[in-house]
Amino acid sequence: MRLRFGVNDVVSALYPDIRNSYLELHGASVAVRYENGTSIPLDDLVQDLDEVRDHLMSHERLAHLSAGH
């Protein structure tokens, strides 16, 4: 049996600190695209987005520092 990984699985494995925020954003995106919109308050989604962005930006800065940039 072959295991299959989706984007959500990869994000969860690589970035466990932001897993919940990312999954909430993803779920809201799917709801907006295929349903009638999301039931998650916009302020909560903005907070999730800020958390994901800040986490990824901090990792990008660390990568630049470790590469000597």
Beta strands, then each sheet from edge to edge (+ up, - down):
end
